[in-house]
């Protein structure tokens, strides 16, 4: 008799199950709204407020992988690296589609915390998914930090093949060459860096060191003098009024998590099913594009492309486009902001974007 009563009990529970499902759906929608508010707070530089929003979203939706990922980014901005690493690890467990972003940002946090071996491991795994120039650059910096200069040179060189005028990679490769005893190669890079990083005391300091090694004393003195004018606190080796060793501060690194690598949350559409080509922010195909735009990021996952594109369009009041390109057996999803008819207009937009969160964005032609 007990078995015959089970269907009746189940039928009695159906209204409760439906009501529970509606509550969960409402909570998920509220969590998504709070998550978007957190993204906006992060874009405005209010990282503690962003953390609070992401935490509320997680309370309402405990398996919210993107919220863990973004909270990790905000925690990293506040230099709370152990907490950030934990959040990145959780996001990787919850959503493997976020792997390249999660690994990249966890690598940044581990590197900032001084754990370069684990950072290199994260960067290497991320590169297997998405061979991005920033990831090569960051892995090179971690190799440099632990004295693996040849490996660092190789990573900086790959980054520069992808992005030829990447100024900080040129400088770091010069430093790696210098520490490897490759003075002439270091000098070549430093000459280029002096153009790309005009006014950098660090460039002139290192070029002074290299010229001294190459016995170009007059050139070395000139560079050291310029370095001192740019930064009076620099200690020049051999200057009797200064300390004999100087460790220049590294250039402002891309290590600070930038929206260029911003991951994606789940949207209503399915961009992962789209084919190669251009699309607007509603993922409607565009047959023909003309002029110039500014590419701000390239992703391998499609998680929250819709959310990112909507956020960028609202923030910058510019049209936002998606370019899908096949690379081997996977697609790259490139977000492009703006469409101008003249290059100088695109350059003005690029400069604006670089000053507001996208230091490595660049102009593309349609």
N, C-alpha and C positions, 0 to 999 in steps of 0.2 A: 504493500500500500504506500510506503514512503516514496518509492520511485515514481508512482503515478502522481504524487503531489508536487514533484519538482517543476513540471511545466507551468502549473498554476502559480507557484511561487515566483518563477522567472517572469511570467506575464505581469504579476503584481509589481515587479521591480522596474518594468520598462519606463513608466513615467519618471521615476527617480533618476534612471540612467540618462534619459533625454535631458532632463533639467540640469543634471550634473555636467553633461557635455556642453550645454549652452553657457553655463557659468565658466567652464574652462575656456571656451572660445572667446568669451568676453574678456577674461583675464589676459589671454594671449594678445588680443587686440590692444588692450590697455598697455601691456608690456611693450608692444611694438611702438606705441606712441611715446612712451617714456624713453625708450631707447633712442628714437629720433631726436628727442629733446636733448638727450645726453650727447649725441653727435654734434648738435649745434653748439652746446656749451664747450665742447672740445675745440671746435673750429674757432670759437671766440677766445680761447686760451684760459677758460675757467675750468681747470682740470679737476679740482676738488668737487665742484658742482657736477661735472660730468661723471665722476666716480659714483656720486650719490645717486644719480639717475640710473646708471647702469646697474647698480646694486639693487635698486627698487625693481628694475625690470627682471633681474634674476630671481628675486623673491617671488615674483608673480609667475615667472616661467623658468623653473630651475634648470632646464636643459637648453637654455638660450646661449648657444655657442658664440654668436657674434657679440653678445653683450659681454661675455667673459673676455673676448679678444680685445674689444674696444676699452674695457676697463683696464686691461693690462697695459694698453698704450698710454692711457691717462696716468696710471700708476708710474710708468716709466718716466713720463714727463716730470713727475714729482720726485724722481730718483728713489722710488720705493721698489727697488728691483726684485727682492725676494718675493714680494706679493705679486708683482707683475709676471714673474717667471711661472708662478703657480697658476695664474689665470690663463696664460698662454698654453700651458700644458693641458689644462682642462678643456680649452677650446679645441685643441688638437684631438683629444679623445672624443669629444662630442660630434665634431664635424670634420671628417678628413678632407672635404672639399676646400677647407681653409688652410690646408697644410702649408702651402708656400708662404702665405702671409704669417701664419702662426710661427713657423720655424724661423722666418726672417726676424720677426720682432723678438722672439725669445732669444735668438742669437745676439741681437742688439743689447738686450737686458743683461745677458750673461757676460758679454764683452764689457759693458759698463761696470759690472760688478767685479771685473777682473778675472773671470773664469773663461779664459780665451780658448782653452782646449775644447770645452763643451760648446762654446760659441762656434768654433770652426766646424764642429760636427753638425750643428744646426744649419749653418750656412751651406754646407756641402749637400745635405739632404734637400734643402730648398732649391739649390741649383739643379738637382736632378729632376725637379718638377718644372722649374721656370728659370732658364739661364739669363738672369737679369743683371745688368751692369752694376747696379747698386749692391747686389749681393756679392758679386765678385770683389767689389771695392771693399766692402766691410770684412769679408774673409781675409783679404790682403792686409787690412789694418790689424786684425787679430794675429795673423802670422808675423807681421812686423813687430807687434808688441812683445812677442816671445822669442824674437831673434831669428825667425825663419825667413831670412831676407830673400833667398832665391824664390821660395814659394810666394812671398809677397810680391816680388817683381812680376812673376807670372800672372797672378790675379789682377794686379793693376794694369798689366798689358792687355789682358782680355777685356777688362772694363773699358779701356781706351779704344780697343778695336770696335766695340759696340757704340761707344760715345767718345769720339776722337778729341773733343775739346773739354773734357771733364777735368777742370782745373785742379781740384784737390787730388785726383788720382795721379796727375802729372807730378805734383809736388811730392806725394808720398812715394811714388816710384823713384824719384830723384833721391830721396832720403834712403830708400832701400839700396839703391845703387851705391850711394856713398858708404853705407855701412858694410857693403859687400866688397869694397875696394875698387869699384868700377867708376873711377873719377870722371873719365871723359863722357861716359853715358849719363852720369849724374849731371854734369855741366850742361849737356844738351837739353835735358829735361828742365833744368833750372832756368835756362835762357827762355824756354817756352813759358814756364810758370811765371817769370817776371812780367810777361805780357798779359797772361790770363789773370794773374793775381796782382795787378799793379798796386803798389803801396803796401805790400806784405813784408814786414820786417823779417819774418821767418824765411822767406825766399832769399833775401839778401844775406841773411846770416849763413844759411847753408851754402849759398854760392861762394861766400867768403871762405868757408871751411874747405870747399872743393878746390878753389883757386889756390889756397895755401898748400894743400896736398900736391897740386900740380905745379907748385913753385911759381905761380903767377902772383907775386907778392903785391904788386901795384894794384892789380884787379881785386885781390883779396882785401886790401886796405880800403879801397873805394866801396866795396860791398859792406864791409863792417861799419864804415862811417854812415852809410845810408841806413843800415839796420838800427844804429844807435839814434839817428835822428827820428826814425819812425817809432822806436820804442826805447826810451832812455834807460829802461830797467834791464836791458839785455846785458849779459856779462860776456865780453869778448875774450876768448882764449888768448893768453899772452899779454893782455892789458893789465899792467901792474896794479891799477886801481880797481880792478874788477876780479870777481872769482874766475877761476880758470876753467870752469865747466859751465855750460849753459844748456838747459833742456828747454827748448822753446815750446810754448803752448801749442798744441795741435790746432789746425784750422777748425773753424766751426764745422763739426762733422754732420754727415747725413744720418749719423747714428740716432739723432733725435727722430722718433717715429714721425713720419710725414704722411699726409694723406695720399702721397703718390702711391704708397703701397697699401692703402686702406682696403681692408677686406670687404666682403659683401654680405649683406643679410638677405633673408629670403623675401622675394617680392611676389606680386600677384601673377606676373608673366613668367614665361619660361625662356629667357635669353639663351640658355644652353642648347635649345633646339634650333636656333637661328643659323643660317649659313653665312659664309664669308660675304662681307660687304659693309656698307655704311647704313646706320640706323639713327633715327632721332631719339629723343629721351623717352618716347612712348614705344620704342622698338618697332616703329614702322619703317620699312625699307626706303632708302633714298637712292634713286637711280643714278644721279650724277651730282657730284660735288665740285665746286670751283673755289679758288682763292686760298686762304691760309687759315690755320687754326693753331691752337697750342695744346699739345699732348701733355697730360698731367700724370697719367698712370697707365700701367699695362698689367693685366691680371690673367691668371689661368683659370680662376673659378668664376662662377656666375652668381654666387650667393645673393648679394644685395646690390647688384649693378643698378637696379632701378632706384634704390634708396640713395645711392651715391650721386647718380646723375640728377635726381630731383633736388638734392641738397645743394649741389654745385650750381645748378641753374638758379635757385632761389638766392643763394649767397652772392653770386657774381653778376646776376641779371644778364646773362649771356646764353645763347643757345648751346646745348651740350649734345655731342654726338658720340656714337659708339662705332668703332671700326673693328670688325672681326677678321682676323687673318689666321690662316692655317699655318702652323709651324710643326712640321713632322707629323706626328700622330695626335696632336692636340691643337686647340684653338687658343689664340691670344685675344683678349678683350681690351681694346685701347680706348680710353676716355679722352675726348678732345673737347676743349672749351673754346667757343667763339668761331666766327666765320667772317673773315675780312677780305676785301678785294685787293688791298695793298699791303705789302710786307711791313711797312713802317707801322701800320695800325696793329698788326699782329705782334710786332716787337713791343709796342706800348702795353698790349694786353699781357704778353709774356712777363714783362717787368713788374706789372701789377701782381700777377699770380706768384712770381718768385718772392715778392715781399710779403705775401699773405698766406704762406704755408706750402708752396710748391717750389723749393729752391732749385730743383733739377728739371723743371718743365722746359719744353723746347718747341720751336715752331715746326709745323708740318705743312706741306702743300697738298691740297686735295686733287 
